[in-house]
Every structure is written in C-alpha cells, then in structure tokens.
Amino acid sequence: MNKFKKILFPVDLSSTSEKIVPNVQMMVEKCNAELHLLFVARVLNHYQGMYVDVVAITKFEESVVSGATKKLEEFGYEHFKQVENVETTVATGDISNQILKYIVEKEMDLIILGTHGRKGLEKIVFGSVAERISKISPIPVMLINPYRNLSDTHVL
C-alpha cells in the first residue's frame, strides 16, 4: 500500500469544504502526512472580448487572490491547527488544470476532493472538477460526498 506523506485538499471555501474537513483530518492523522490546502480562483480574461476594461479585470482578480489568501489561511488555522505541516496556496486559472499542475509540481501522494452533486444543466455549465480530476489524476483520489452519510445509504 502507498504511504500518503503529502495530501492535497483543494477547497472552494464554501460550507461544502467544511463538511469534508473531518475526513481530511482523519487521513492526515492516520498517515502522519503533510497537508496542502489549495484554492483556485478562476481568471476572468474571457470577459475582455466583451469590452470590459482589462485593468478592472486585473484589479478584481488581484482582490480575489488577496482575499482568498487570507480566507484560506483562516480556514487552515480554524480546521487544521493540530496538524503540524500545513501549506496554503492560492492559484489562478482553470480549476482542474491548476489542481493537476499542483499535484505534479509538489509531488502529492493523495488528493481528497468533495463532490458537489451537480446535475442537469448546472453540471453541463459548471462541469465536475471531481469527475475530471478522478479520471486523469496521476495519484489516488478520495472523493467525499459531503451531503451523504452511512445512514443515508440504501441497499438496492
């Protein structure tokens, strides 16, 4: 069995991320692993074609990164203060691409992702980061449904 020494937990800083925290805490503790928290802010350069000022877009993106950096550090301290090694990173770009890039660059051993359970039009519009990552990740992926627990499971 692989030894998971470096665990990546990409977060969107929503309540969904918080629901997954106990699972991440358990894995980090059991593996005595280093924890990496990653938030990816989407870039807005596709709005440039709509005559939106590039400077305004850049300033907004800088503000998002600055706010996300502070929020991610707070999230890490609040939920993982007992973990000895926690690294927080904010990246910009396509979420799936940035997660995969981080996995390779930082030589991660395991990624823990939450599923949002999007369906229909919402899934078509937003896609599923968890689905994309689970299909092409070079490392094991642990998917957690934050809205289900064992008592919700029905045997078919």
C-alpha positions in Angstrom: 0.0 0.0 0.0 1.1 3.5 -0.8 2.3 5.7 2.1 0.5 9.0 1.8 3.0 11.6 3.0 1.6 14.6 1.2 -2.1 15.1 1.0 -3.8 17.7 -1.2 -7.2 19.1 -0.2 -8.4 21.6 -2.8 -11.1 23.8 -1.2 -13.7 26.3 -2.6 -14.0 27.9 0.8 -17.7 27.1 1.0 -19.7 25.2 3.6 -19.1 22.1 1.4 -15.3 22.3 2.2 -16.1 22.4 5.9 -18.2 19.2 5.7 -15.2 17.3 4.3 -12.7 18.5 7.0 -13.3 15.6 9.4 -12.4 13.1 6.7 -9.2 15.1 5.8 -8.2 15.4 9.5 -8.6 11.6 9.9 -6.4 10.8 6.8 -3.7 13.3 7.7 -3.6 12.0 11.3 -3.6 8.3 10.3 -0.9 8.8 7.7 1.1 11.4 9.7 1.0 13.4 6.5 1.8 16.9 5.4 -1.4 18.8 4.3 -1.7 21.1 1.4 -4.7 23.3 1.0 -5.3 24.8 -2.4 -7.8 27.4 -3.6 -8.1 28.1 -7.3 -9.6 31.5 -8.4 -11.0 31.5 -11.9 -9.4 34.0 -14.2 -11.8 36.4 -15.9 -9.9 37.2 -19.1 -12.7 35.8 -21.2 -14.6 39.0 -20.4 -12.1 41.0 -22.3 -13.9 40.2 -25.6 -16.9 42.0 -24.2 -15.2 45.4 -23.9 -14.6 45.0 -20.2 -11.6 47.0 -19.1 -8.5 44.8 -18.7 -7.3 46.9 -15.8 -10.6 46.4 -14.0 -10.4 42.7 -14.6 -6.8 42.6 -13.3 -7.6 44.6 -10.2 -10.6 42.4 -9.4 -8.6 39.2 -9.8 -5.8 40.7 -7.6 -8.5 41.5 -5.0 -9.9 37.9 -5.2 -6.5 36.4 -4.7 -5.7 38.6 -1.8 -9.0 37.9 -0.1 -8.7 34.2 -0.8 -5.2 34.0 0.6 -6.4 35.5 3.9 -9.5 33.3 4.0 -7.6 30.1 3.2 -5.1 30.8 6.0 -8.0 31.3 8.4 -9.6 28.1 7.1 -6.4 26.2 7.7 -5.9 27.6 11.2 -9.5 27.0 12.2 -9.8 23.5 11.0 -6.2 22.1 11.0 -4.4 23.9 13.8 -3.5 20.5 15.3 -1.7 19.5 12.0 2.0 20.1 12.2 2.6 20.7 8.5 0.0 22.7 6.6 0.8 24.6 3.4 -1.7 27.0 1.9 -1.7 28.1 -1.8 -3.9 30.3 -3.9 -3.6 29.8 -7.7 -5.4 31.3 -10.6 -6.7 29.7 -13.7 -8.8 26.7 -14.7 -9.5 24.8 -11.5 -8.9 21.3 -12.8 -5.7 22.3 -14.6 -4.3 24.1 -11.6 -5.0 21.1 -9.3 -3.3 18.8 -11.7 -0.4 21.2 -12.0 -0.1 21.4 -8.2 -0.2 17.6 -7.9 2.8 17.2 -10.2 4.9 20.2 -9.0 4.5 19.5 -5.3 4.7 15.7 -5.8 1.4 14.9 -3.9 0.6 11.4 -2.9 -3.2 11.7 -2.4 -5.9 14.1 -3.2 -9.1 14.4 -1.2 -12.0 16.1 -3.1 -15.6 16.9 -2.3 -18.3 16.2 -4.7 -21.0 18.8 -5.2 -23.6 16.5 -6.7 -24.4 18.9 -9.5 -26.9 17.5 -12.0 -28.5 18.5 -15.3 -27.9 22.0 -16.7 -25.7 23.0 -13.7 -23.3 20.1 -14.4 -23.2 21.0 -18.1 -22.5 24.6 -17.4 -20.0 24.2 -14.5 -18.8 20.7 -15.1 -17.5 18.5 -12.4 -14.0 19.2 -11.1 -14.1 16.0 -9.1 -15.1 13.9 -12.1 -12.3 15.4 -14.3 -9.6 15.0 -11.6 -10.7 11.4 -10.8 -10.3 10.5 -14.4 -6.9 11.9 -15.1 -5.1 12.3 -11.8 -1.7 10.6 -11.7 -2.3 9.9 -7.9 -5.1 8.2 -5.9 -8.2 10.3 -5.5 -10.5 10.1 -2.5 -14.0 11.5 -3.3 -16.2 12.6 -0.4 -19.9 13.3 -0.8 -20.5 16.0 1.9 -24.2 15.5 1.8 -24.4 11.8 2.5 -23.5 9.6 5.4 -23.9 6.0 6.1 -27.4 6.4 7.5 -28.5 7.8 4.1 -27.3 4.7 2.3 -30.0 2.4 1.0 -29.2 -1.2 -0.1 -30.6 -1.9 -3.5 
